[in-house]
């Protein structure tokens, strides 16, 4: 089973798949566009045991068509975020031992590149081929605790079907899309296409363009991060908007913001828990206003439990493997099939789950996540820095922003902060660069010498 091929077998060719730039692309046109890339790719990958194909492209109809084309050619789709710095991108290409890179830019059009690898093929290629993977995505950048999440075609279909038991997506739905597709694709874009819905891209993520696109296309669903809802909460009127479902994901949405959205648009946002290892196991629907801070209850196919206050989940569509280091599903889940999310949570008598924090250190900014360790690794290369710690600070628009604390070797000669920022900008994506650098006398450590984090 090839999930991309099945999408086009199911779809109504005349139905609109994507609304973009004031125009429309039907499923028939998307089929043709993706098939064209598949035809170009096949000669490059058809003899490879498990071809991994990266995609570097801006969000839009081309991104969707190329992702589907990679799958249809028999490749494993590896999204490469456009915001990655050159060193980050090169590390990811080597980590996945990429066979082909599909690049699409406005200036050069569609290019296919075959990367060279100085190191020999990794040992995990043969066991990966047995899974017949459709998708590999890293949990953040390519350093720190980041892991490559592997999903087969069958697993991807399982989680799409499971997630839709709560979402209820149908061909009559039009989903307004504002999140980065290199971070959100498997259980969102693929789900919408599987169920024959239309995907709406506004001209920009500014409130005016979001509302214009919603009205023009009669969008029924908005899927966004708290960052977007904070902006929309400043709108004067929601006239002409007819969303049946507003989903908030990637981070906690402030109840005050949710209430404001309800006042303006007549719909209370539903918080959801999306985990790349699991899918979309929790959704606060249909009455999110009763428990505004909750991610809701597990969707029908899922179960949840707490163990020492950590949230564990069980259900269909869990990842097939971690790429690096290689670990199969059976080694990741416990003996009874439970996945440890790393979230500290509480579950009330009604089964509603509220997240209280993380056991890991991931920072989420506007729908994109990264680990502070990768920023600290860059800061610590500066000869004047003895130790650094990167923390998240609340921000009214972005949800969180990174700030850095640094201990310097010689307090009498601190390095210029601009110099440290330039160091980060040269090696990291812009959203990972600290907005503030503080010089401190010491950074608290655990008894084992690890950095203590709030």
N, C-alpha and C positions, 0 to 999 in steps of 0.2 A: 504494500500500500504506500503510495506517494501522496502525502496530504495536499500538496499543491495541485496535483492532477485531479484529485477528488473534488477540490473546491470548484474547479471549472466544470466538472461533470454535473455538479449539483446546481450551479448558478443559472439564473435566467440571463441569457446573453444580452438582452436589451435593457436590463436593469442597470441603474447607475451604481458603480462601485466606489467612485471617488469624485467628490466635488472639490474643485481647486481653481484658484486664480479666476474666478468668475465663470469657469467652464466645467465640463463634466466628462468623465471617462467611464464608459460602460464596462460590464464584465467581459463582453466580447473584445473590446479594445484592450483591456488589461490582459486578457488571454493572449492576444496577438503580440503585445509588447513583451510579455514575459517569455513567450515561446521563442522570440527572436534572440534573446540573450541565451536561453538554453541551447539553441542551435550553435551559437558561437562557442559556448563553454564545453560542450561534449567532447570535441576532439582533444581538448587539453586535459580532461580529467577521466575519460571513460576507462582507461587502463589502470588507474590508481586504485589501491585497495579501499581507501576511505578518504576521498578528496574533501579537503577543508577549504572553503572559498569565502574570503572576506569581502565585505561590502562597505565601501566608503562613499557616502552619498548624502546630500542634504535631504531632510524630510520632505515628503510629497509623493505624488503618484509614481514618479520614477523609482523611488526607494522601494515601494511596495512591489512594483513590477519586477525589479531586479532581484529582490529577495525570493519571490516566487520562481523566477527563472533559474536561480541557483538550485533550488530544491528540485525543480522539474528536470534539470540536467543530471540529477543524481548526486549533487554536491551537498555538503553539510554547511549550512549558512552560519557565518560568523560575523555578527555586526561589529563594526569598528566606528566608534563615536567620532564625529567630525571635530569635536572640541579637544581631542587628545593632542598633546604636544608631539613633536616628531620623535623624541626618545621614547615616550609612552607607546606610541604606535609601533615603533620598531620592536619594542619588548613584547608587545602582544603578538605581532606577526611571528616572532621566533618562538614564543611560548606555545602557540598553537601549531607551529611548524606549517604555516599556511602554504597551500599549493598554488592558489591563484588569488589575486586581489582584483576585485572589480571596482573601478573608480569612475565616478560620474561627476564632472564639474561643468559649470556653465561655459567655461572657456574652451575646454578640451573635449567635451562630450563624453562618450563611453569608452573607457580604456580597460584592457585586460593585461595585468602584469603577472609575471611568474617570479616570485621572490627567490633569492638564493639563500641557502642556509649553511653557515659555517660548521654547524654541529651535525652529527649523524641523526637519522630519524629516531624519535623517542620510542621507548619500549611499548608505550601504550597504543600505538597505531593498530596493531593486530587485534587486541581486545576491543578497541573502539569500533573497528570495522564489523565485529560480530553484532554490535548494538544497532548498526545501520542508523547512525545519528542524523537528525534533521537540523539540529540547532546546538550551537555552543555559545554561551555568553558568560563573560566574567562578572562576578558580583560587584566589582568596582573597577579600579584601575588594573594594573598588572603586577602590583607588588603587595607587600604586607600580607594580610590574610585572604587576599582575593583568590577565588577558586573558579575554574572553568566549569560551568554547569552544562551537562550533556543531556539532551532530550532526543529520543527516537521519534520517528513519525507516529508510532502507535501511542507513545506516552503523551505526545503533544495533543493528539486527538482525544485521549482520555481526559486531560485537564480542560480542554475546550468544552467538552460536553458537561463536565462536572461544574464548571464555573457558570455555565448558562442556565443551570437549574435555578439560580437566584436572579440572574440578570434578565432572563427571558428575551434575549435578542431575537428578532425576526426580520424578514425582508422589508417590513414596513418601517424599521428603525433607521435613523440617520444619526450617527455618533459624531459629535463635534470633538475633534482631536487636537490637543495642544501640548502633549508630552513628547519628549524626544524618543523617536522610534528605535534608536540604537540601545535604549535602556528599557523600552516597553514595546514588546511586539508579540511574543509567543502566545500569551493568554488574553490579548486585546485585539490587535489588528487581525491576527489569524482567526480569532473567534468571530469577529464581525464578518469577515469574508466567508467563513464556513457557513454562516447562517444567512448569507445573501443580503446583508445590510449595506448601507452606504456610509462612507467615511468622509467627514467634512473637514477640510483644512481652511481656517481663516487666513486672511492676508498676513496677519501678524498675531501675536498673543496679547496685543493691547485690547482693553475692554471694548472699545468701539468696533474693532474688527471682529471680535468674537461675537458680539451681538448682531452685527450686520450679517455675518455668515449664518448665524442661527435663524434669523428671520428669513433670509433669502432661500435657505434650503429646508426650512421647517424642521430643524434638528429636534430630535426627541430625547437625546441623551448627551450629557456633557461629562467627560472623564478627565479630571484635572487634579493638580496638586494644590495644597493650601495656598501657595503663592498666587495662583490664578484667582482663587476665591477671594483672597484679600483685596485684589485689584477690583474684582467685580462688585465687591461690597461697597465701593465708592460710587457706583452708578446711581443715577437719579431715578431711572424708571426701567422696569422690565417688560414694558408693553410690547406685545408681539412675540414674546418668548413662550414656547410651549414644551418645555422639557418635562418628560415623565419621570426621569431619573437623573440625579446629579451625584456623581461618585467622586469622593475625595480620597486620594491615595498618596503614598510615599512618605507621609508624615502626619502627625496629629493636626486636625483642623480645630481651631479655637471655637468653642461653643458660641461665643459672641459673634464671630464671623458667620457661623452657620445660621444663627438667628437672623442676622442682617440679610443674608442671601434669601432666606425664607420670606422676609418682609417685602423684598424687592421683586423677586421672581416667582413667589408662590410655591416654592418647593424647598424642602429642607434637605441639605446634602447628606448623603449616606457615606459614612466612612467605611473603607474596605481595607482588608489586609492582603496585599499582594506579595508573595515570596517566590522568587525565581525557582527555588528548589521544589516548591509545592504547587504553585498556581495562585488561584484566588479562593482560598478556603473560607474566608469570613466576609460577610457583607451586612451592614446595619440597615436592613430593609425588611418590611415596608414602613416602619414607624420610627425613623431615626430621631425624631424630636423628643421621644420619650427617654432616650439614653444618648444624648448628643456627644458625649465623650467616648462612647463605646465603638468598637469595630464590629459590633453585632454578635450574632451567634454563628456557629459553623454552618456553612451551606449544607443542604441535605446529604450529600455523599460523604461529608467529613465529620470527624470527631475531634474533640479537644479535651485536654486535661492539663492539670498543673502538677509539676513535680519540683518541690523546693522552690515554688513560686515561678518557675520557668514554664513557658507555654510549650506544650507538645501537641502536634497535629498528626492525624492519620487519615488517609483517603486516597482516591485514585489520582494518577498523573504525577506522582513524585518522581524526582529526577532519576535518570538511569545511572549516572556516574558523576564523580568529580574528575576533571581532567588532570589537574596537577596539584598535589600528587594523586596518581590514579587510584580511585576507590569506587567500587561498584555499589549499587543501591543497597545490597544486603549488608555491606560494611558501614553504611552511613546511617541507616535506620536501626532502631534497636530490634531485639528479637521478636517483638510483637508488631513491628511495622510503624513505630512512632518516630516522627522527625522532631528533633530539638531545635526550636526556632531561634533561640538566643534572646527571646523577648521575656522580660519580667512582666507578669500580668496578674489580674485578679478576675475571677469568674463569679458573678452573682447567682442568686437562687434561680433566676430565670434563664441562666445560661449565657448571659451577655458578657462579653470579654472586654476588658479595658486594659490597654497597654500602659505600663508604668515606667518602662525604661528598657535598656538593652544590656545584655551581658557582654556584647561586643562593643566596639568603639565607632561603628560606622556613623558618618555624618551625612545628612540628607539636605540638599540644597536645590529647590525648585524642580524636584523630580529626579535629580541625579545624586548618586551616592558615591562616597569614597571613604578610604580609611585614613585617619590622621597619621598613621605610621609612615605612609608614603611621602607626606609633606615633611615630616620630621627627618626622614632619611636624607632629603635634599638639604634642609637647613643645617644638618649636622656635618655636611661636607665643608662648610665654611670654616676656615682655620681659627676664627675668633670665637666660635661657638663650642661650648663644652657639652651642652645637653639642651634639647628642646622638647616642648610638649605642645601639641595642637588640640584645641578644644572647640566646641561649638557654642556659639552665642545666639540667642534668640534674635530674630530680625522681623519687623512687621510685614515686610513684603516677601522675603525669600524663605521664611520659616527658620532657617539657621544660616549662619556665616562662620567661617573658620577664623579663629584668632590664635596667635602663637605666643608662647612664653619661652624665652631663651635665657640660659645661663651662659655668660661670656667668660672667657679665660682670664681676661684682664679688664677689671671693672673701670680702670682709669682710661682705657682706650676702646670704648664700644664701637663696633662697626656701624656705619650709616645704615639706617633702616631701609633706605631706598636700595642700597646694595643687596641687602637680604631679599627684598621683594623681587629685584631683577633676577637673582639666582633662582627663585621659585618660578618666576614667569618663563624662564628659559627652559625649564624641565617639566612643568606641570600645566595641566589645563587651567584656564583662567578661573574657573569656579573653585578650584582647590587652593588658590593663592590666598594667604591670610589677609584679612582686611585691616588687621592691626598686629603689630609686633611689640611685645612688652619685654623689657629687660627685668629679670627677677634674680634674687640672690640664690634661690634653690628651687628645685622641682621635687615634690614629694614622691617617694618611692615605696613600694611594698617591701615586706620583709625579705623577699627573694630578689630584690633589686630591680623589679620592673616598675615602669612609670605608673603612678597611681592616678586614676582618672575619676572624675566626679560620677 
